[in-house]
């Protein structure tokens, strides 16, 4: 099947009968909600998008995306490249009730008036894939981790730790 250029909007109602494949890229600098998590907004997201209708009549949208974003390491404060790949399957519904009835392999998306805004969907997925605390892998970071001294953690086991103290504070009453 021929790939069509990635559109800005997809009218799911009109495409529901026919399968279609799209391919294209979106600029990261156009994604204003994602931008605050990034060190730099350079780069682009490569997107493959397929639409179709399954045997039960569910309109679906499969998205495969790939990008490299520039994040700031929260340990050494230097920028680093973070690769994101994702492959997800959305089932299009028009209400919460329809979402509950959807087959479990779909992530429900409530589409207003059948219109799907492609960039919003891609940006949502990238935001979900951002690390909670961006950091270099340990060996690549300029800041070396201190060697962990585990001896303090053992104290609780031999009765000298905080639980022993609690017992002393609260003697058994008889
Ligand atoms: Zn670092």
Boltz pocket constraint, residues with backbone or C-beta under 6 A from the ligand:
constraints:
  - pocket:
      binder: B
      contacts: [[A, 73], [A, 74], [A, 75], [A, 76], [A, 77], [A, 78], [A, 135], [A, 136], [A, 140], [A, 141], [A, 142], [A, 143]]
      max_distance: 6.0
